[in-house]
Amino acid sequence: MIKVCKDIDAIPWIKKTKRTIYLYRDKGFSTIGVCDLNMDIENVKKVIYTRKSKLSVDKNTKGCLRGFNNYCLETTKNFNFIVFFNEEEPIFDVMLILNKTLDKREMIKCFKITVETLKNILKEKDFEIRNILIISPVKMQKITTDKIFSKLEDIAEDVFKKVLRKVKTKKIHEYLKDFGISIEKLVDAGMELCVGVETTEKLRNKLKHQINKALDDINVVTLIMAAMRVEEDFHFYRIEGFNIDDDPAYLYTDEVFGMAIANQIAGTKAIFNFKRYDEEKPGIISKLPPLMDDVVAGLIAGCMSKIFEE
């Protein structure tokens, strides 16, 4: 279970004020990680997490400035995993506080597991991890590291999945914008192949409304996001033996994506309309990579077919 804010007081050595969380221990802590103050691997007596803009510290203090109000905490017998977060934007700070002593090599492994787990969960360009700090009390009974390593990845993943439900993340419109695709550009492309009717502002607004409606359909969004992820994998040559830079003729899955989107929005007639947009590639479609051009062609074709149903 995720613990709420008040339970952080139960962690050994922690004291909390309105704006600051302190960890203090006479015998000190061993710390490793990336944070705003004193970024070395070192022993300190105090760790500070604060929302203050300035902080006077000495060599016995390690700290993170500009802290967040919100956090989720999960505790085990051997460690406490905390994610501090801001609900308005996907920026996070992470602390792993051990209850007993680890040596430097073991702490580095904890840091590595934490970073790799977060990398698997979060897309680097969509989320920001500002600070990651691993904290172990010195001169205490040592922990059997297998008990930590076996649980750390699962707990980090569990906490972050729950935190992400509370954080304002990107909408599908913003993911499209990463490819240079805006609603206005989609409307412009749709209007280019509109024949037999006058392209009035009323018609443009009708198409705009239908595009936004389609982007609220989980099936349409699923197909778009799937194409985006695959496009990225091919772009960075992550799959050995495949290169789609020249949009090879034997790659037809991109058209499958496009036809599926068109069909989801407006049925069989939209699939025939998709072929027109796929072949002529008006507007923004001509500027997109191999998978995304068909996805966008399917989106526009489906929406154009839908608005002429009535």
N, C-alpha and C positions, 0 to 999 in steps of 0.2 A: 504493500500500500504506500502511496505517496503521502508524506507527512506535510502538514501545513506549517506556516511560518513559526508559530509559537513553539513547535517542537524542536527548533534549532537550539533552544536554550538547554536542552537535555544533553547535547554533545559535550563531552568533557572539555574543560579549559575555555569554554566560550562564555563571553559576556556580551550583552547586546544593549545598545542605547537606541534612541530614535533614528539616528542617521549612520550608526557605525556598529560593526560586529568586530569584537576582539577575540583572538585566541592568545592566551598568555600562559607560559609555564616556565618556572624558574630554571629547570634543567634544559629547557629549550626544545626546538623542533628542527628536524632536518627537512629542507624544502627543495623542490625542484619544479621547474615550469617556466611559464612566460607570464609576467604580470607587470603592472605599471611602475612598481618601485622595487629596486634591488633585484635584478633579473638573474643573478648568478645561482649556481648550485651552492647552497650554504646552510649553516646552522644559525638560527635566530631564536630569540626568546618570545617575540611577539609577531603575530600576523594580523593585519588590519584589512577589513573590507568596508569602505566608506563611500557615502554620497557627497562628502565634502569636496570642494574644488581644489583645496590645498591641504597639505599635511606635512608637518615637520617630523622627520624620522631619523633615527640613528642606525648604526650598523647592525643593531640587534633587532631591527624591525624589517619585515617584508610586507608589502601591502598592495592593494588594488584601489585606485581612485574611481570616481564616477560610478559607484555601485548602483544596482537596481533594487527597487522595493520588493519585487516579487521573487520568490524562489520555491523550488520543489526539492524535497529531501527524502532520500531513502537510506535507511540504516540497516546494517547487518551486525553480527557479533564482532566483526573485525574492522569494519570501516563505515564511513558516512559519505555518501555521494550527493553533492549539492549542485544544482543548476540555478543560477541567478538569471533572471530574464526581464525583458521589457515587453509588455503586451502590445505596444504600438509598432514595434519593428523587430525583425528576427535577429537580435544581437544577444549573445550569451556569455556568461562567465561560469567557469566550472571549478569546483574544489573537491578534491578527494582527501578526506581527513582520516588517517589510519588511527586505530585505537591502541596499537602497539608498534614496536620498532621494526623498521625495514632498513637494510643497508642501501647504499646509493645505487648499486646495480639493480636491486629489486625495485627501487623507486622509479628508476629509468624505465624498467619494463612496464610498471603501472602507467607511467606517462605515455608510453608507446601504445599500450592497449587502449587507453582513453582516446588518444588522438585518432587512431585507426578506426575505432568504433564510431566516433563522431563524423569522420570522413565518409564512412559508409552510409550514414543516416542523412547527412546534410550535403547539399550541393554547394560547393565553395562559393560560387558567385551569387547564390541566393541567400546565404546565411553567413553570419560573422561570429566567430569565437574570439573574443578579445583577450581573455585571460584563462589560462589553465594552470592550476597550482596543486601539486601533490604535497601533502603535509604529513610527516611522521614524527611522533614524539621520540626523543633520544633517551637512551639508558633505561629502557623498559624491556619487559619480556618480548622476545622475538615471535613473530607470527609465522606459522607454516604458510609459505607463500602460495602453495597450491590452492589453499582455501580462498585466497583473494583472487588470483588469476582466473580461477574457474567461474567466479561469480561476477567479476567486474564488468565484463563485456555485456552480459545479459542485463545487469542492473542499469548500466549507462544507457543502453538502448531503450529499456523500459521507461526510465525517467524522461528521456528526450521525447519519446513518442507522446507522452502525456503532456509535456511542456508545450509541444508544438500545437496541441489542440487549443491552447490558451493564447497563443501568439498570433498576431496579424501577419499572415504569410501572403505570398503573391497570388493574385487572381490570374485566370487563364489569359486575360487581356494583357497582363504584364509579361507573361511568358511569350506571347505572340510579339510583343513590342521588342523583345530581345532579338527577334529576326527582322526587325524593321517593319512589322505588320501592324497597322492601326486600323480602326474601324473605318475611318474615312478612305483609306487606301483600298480596303475591301469593297466599299461602296463604289468607288471610282472604277475598279476593275469590273465589277458587276455591270455597271452602266455601259461600258464600252461595247459589250456584245448584245445589248438590249435593242432589238430591232422591231419595227412595226408599231411602236408606241412612243409617245413623247416622253423624254426623260426629264420630268418635272421635279421640283423640290419635294413635292408630296410623295412621288415614287421613291426618291432617294431616302426620305425619312422612313418610308415603309420597309425598304430593304435594310436600313440601319437597325430598325426595331427587330426585324426577323433575325439578323445576324446575332444581336445581343441575346435574343431568345434561344437561338441554337447553342450559344456558348454557355447557357444555363443547363443544357442537357448533359448529364453525366456520361452518356455513351459517346456523344460527340467529343467531349473533353478528353475522355479516355483514349480515343483514337488519335487525337491531336498530340497529346502528351507522349503516347507510345512512339509516334513518328519522330517527335523532337528528340527523345532519348536515343533512338536508333541513329538518327541523323548525326547526333553528337559523337556516338561511338565510331561511326564510319569516318567522320571528319578528322578524328584524332587517331585513326588507324589502329583502333583497339582490338579489332577482330582480324587475326592473321589470315592472309590469303584473299582479302577482299578490298577492292578499291573502287569506289563509285564516283570518283571525281568527275568523270566524263559522262555520267548518267547512262550507263551501258544499257543496250536494248534488252538484254536478258533479265534486267531488274524490272519486274512488273508488280512487286509487292507495293510499291508506291502508289500504283493505280488502284490496287485493292483497297488501300487506305482511303483514297479519294472517293472511290465508288461507294464504299461502306458509309462514309460520312454523308454523301449526297443522298443515298438511299434512306439513311436514318432520318434525315430532315424532311424529305418530300417523296420518298418512294421511287418506283421504277422510272418514272418520267425524268427524275433528276439525274439518273445514271446516264441517260442519253445527253442531257444538258452538260453533264460533267465532261463528256468527250469533246464538246466544243471548247470549253474553257481550258481543258488540258492541251489541246492541239494549238489553239491560237495564243494562249498565255498572255492575256491582256494585263496591262498595268503591273502591279506588284508581283504577280505570279511569275513573270519572266525573270525576276531578280532573285528568286529563291533557289536554294539548293535542291538536289534531286527528289528527296522525299517530301519536303515541305511545299514544293510547288503543286504537287498533286493533292496534298491535303487541303491547301487553300483553294484550289480549283474545285474540289468537292464541296467545301464549305460554301463558296459563292454560288456554285451551280444549284446546290440544294436550296439555298435561301431564295435565289431568283425563281426557281420553280415553285416554291411555296407561295410567294407573294402573288403569283398569277393564277393560283387555284381559285381565288374568289372572283 
